[in-house]
Every structure is written in C-alpha cells, then in structure tokens.
Amino acid sequence: MSRLIIVSNRVQPPTGEGGSGSQGGLAVALSAALRESSGIWFGWSGEVTDQFTGHINLQRNFGVTTATVDLEEQDVDEYYNGYANRTLWPLFHYRMDLAEFESGFAEGYERVNQRFAETLEPLIESDDLVWIHDYHMFPLGQYLRDGGITNRMGFFLHIPWPPYRLLLSLPNHRQLVETLFAYDVVGFQTIDSLGSFHDYVTQEMGGTIGEGGRVTVGDRSVVAISCPIGIDTTNFLEATESAAARYACYRMRQSSNGRDMIIGVDRLDYSKGLEERFLGYERLLQTDEALHGEVFLLQIAPPSRGDVQSYREIRASLDALSGRINGAYADVEWVPIRYVNRGYPRDRLAGIYRAAKIGLVTPLRDGMNLVAKEYIAAQDPENPGVLILSRFAGAAEQLTQALLINPYSPEEIADAIKLALEMPLEERKARWRACMDNIAAEDVLWWRKRFTDALEGVAQSVG
Ligand code: GDG
C-alpha cells in the first residue's frame, strides 16, 4: 500500500478516545482514514505569523503524523475568510445572495495555494498517493504539477458541486474547473454533484464523458466519481457503548422528565437550515397544542467562522428566533427549545443522540451531513428513534428510509415530527435497519478505499 499524503485546509491532530468536541466532519473522517495508514496530514496549523516562513511543524499524535504551516494574517483574511468562506462556500451552497466576489480574495487564494504547494513538495516521495481535500484547495494540484510532481493525485470535494448555470456566476469559473484536470481522480459526495460537474464540462467546455468516469476536454482528462463519505461506524458504535455515553444518555433522559426529545447538532452555519428547523418546530407548536409540555427540541450549535459577517448574522437571528419561540410557548415547567452554543465531547454526544426520539437534520444544502449518520448509529436497535432528513443533504441519496423532507416547508417539518412521534415500533425498526445497513457498509474506511482504489487504478491504466 502506498503512503498516503492527505492535504486539507485545517489539520486537527486526533485527541484520542472521546474526541475533542471541536473536530468538524472533515477532521473526524480524516483522522479515521489516516489512522490506518502511515501517512502524513498536511495543512494550515490554524496559527497566524507575521511573515510566512514555510516552516513545517511535524508532530505525531495517536498514530497520525501531521505537518502544519502557519499563515500570515492577510492570507487568512483573503484565502480562508475571503475566497473560501465568503465566495466559494456560499456559492456552492446555492447562496448567491451571500457570495462576495472581490479580486483580492481570489489573489490571496491563489497565493496561499502556491505557498502550500512549495512547502509540501519536499515532503512528497515518489510512490506517495497525494489526496487533496475540499474547496480551499482546488488549484493546489495544478501548482504541484507545475513544480514537477508527477505522483498519482486525487481531489475530493466535501461540499456540493453547484448546478452548471449557478457556477457561471463565479468570476473565472472556467479557470477553477480547469484546475481539476491536474488531478487523476476527482471525487464528489453524490451522483447529483457528479451530474452537475458533467453538465458543466459538456455544456461549457465541450467535453465528453467516457468509460469508467473519464471526463475529457481537448487533450486533458480526469476520472470523476461519486464517492459518498461515511462515518467511522465501528468507532462510533464503541463510543455509544462507552461509560460516558451511557451516563450522558441517562442524564438526558432524567432531564427530559418523560418528554420526547428532538435533537439537532450542527456547526452554526446558514447552510444547515437552523432557522427553517425552528420555524418548522414552531409550526408544530402552533398547530398541536396537545404536544405542549410533551416534547422539546435540543439544538446543539457550536459557533463557527465568527470572523465572517454572515455567520454573526445567522447567530443573532437564531438567538432572536429561539427567544421568540420560547417566550411565546414556554411555561414555568417547560421550555420548548434548549438552544446551546457549545460543543460536547464525541462520546457524550453519542449518548445524547441515543436519548433522542427524533434526529432532526434540515440543511438547505449539504455535501453529505455526518450528523444524520451518527444519529442512526447511536440508536438502540430494539427501540430506535426516527431520522428526519432534508432531501437536500447528500446523505439523502443513501438514507432513503429516513423521513425525507423539504426544509423550506414548515408544514413538512411539522408533519414529519408528528409522524415520527407516533410511528409504531415495527416501522421505526424497519426504517432504522435500512439506514444502519448503509452506514455499516459504506463507512469511512469504505469511502477511503473507494477513492484510493480509483486513484491507484487510474495510475496503472495511464502509466
Ligand atoms: C463538511 C460538509 C460533510 C458537531 N457538533 C459537535 C460535534 N460535531 C461534529 C458532528 C459531525 C461533524 O461535527 C459535522 O459534520 P457534518 O457532516 O454534519 O458537517 P460539516 O462540518 O459542514 O462538514 C458536510 C462533511 O464535511 C464531511 O465530508 O458531510 O456536508 O459540509 O461529525 O458530530 N462533535 C462533537 N461535539 C459537538 O458539539 N464532538
């Protein structure tokens, strides 16, 4: 097996059993994948330095070697807060209204990718597989090729790939898409995203789609696949059985006081449909008085990207909305929404998921959504809860037996909650089993193998 070099914007060294509570979906998945290989995880340390030096900080934690570099403040502003999170993230999540197009952002983005390439090059040995992740890093592969790197190289996009016509609104969209042809394999979360990529290539670039997913434009080609990410199912099941999880579950049930709990867990992000979730739940309270005092929503939402204005706005608007709903419906013994802006260790989270009768996952757009999978994995097979899932989460392509809803419709959310609360045990079990079979089969190790097999296969066929 070749050594794997994984590159992503942020590198978060694993913190051992139980997790740190601050690892995002990407970090959780990559730690699991790297633990199995003797590879290196390269990226930004999260630290800021006066002047970029390219100094690499090598560390080894819980079986994973990390190599990190610090960035200058201007880099962070333009590349991370700017182009990645104020241009690409909103646009790729269909939020044209929030996307900002500033030439300084694009320049900073290119500069940082070039710096990453120059810093990484000396670490790459001839047989390594290089696997680059996510929207922060589209052009990195091209810069590595320019620097003479001929290794097998793949790129995986964790967020949705937007529809062809939406992508046209990005200045220099074609330049961005062309960078993908520096890779041997490009992976998307869903068939839907892969289809949108095909649309762009065929309609905008005059390209063709051939055998084995090979996409060709002129004399350049890349293999494009759909490769849905999974959770570390075995590890998560262990976390669910841990003493900390059991205790968290017990405490949650005690504090629920016989009421049915609905759980939501999300980074505080406008793509996650948190306002729509609250509004759907409010609709339920408006239309079904019998449920007052019988049910509550626990929303865990650790803040993220607080340097970006739109994130400060969504936070303020959720504060106001949860306050308004609680003000309108709470009584002295019952609060309808428990809204918590902090993270919890992974094992505790597993116990909290298990105590919830409903997992409510309502993103307006989401590459995959690992919370949906974690909620299913944490359930008691003999008495499982019900997953309500947005049809706009990538996970909806796999978890077809969840209650799939349109998050823009408060009625659909309210109706689905009602249905889930009343669902007979046999139906809950059957739906849960169908979802769990997928989560067990297509876990994070399956995902990594599917991607690296494609990468190794391509290298053999093109020489
Ligand atoms: C991106 C894509 C794609 C959240 N709160 C706590 C906590 N979390 C963990 C969850 C889960 C992860 O964060 C969130 O993953 P998601 O997949 O839901 O979302 P993103 O962070 O947006 O991830 C997404 C993913 O990349 C992977 O490809 O699925 O579509 O947007 O694992 O559990 N973890 C702990 N405490 C918390 O309070 N320990």
Residues whose N, C-alpha, C, O or C-beta is under 5 A from the ligand:
A	BS01	GDG	G19 G21 S22 Q23 G24 G25 L26 V28 H158 I229 V265 D266 R267 R342 G343 Y344 P345 R346 L349 D366 G367 M368 N369 L370 V371
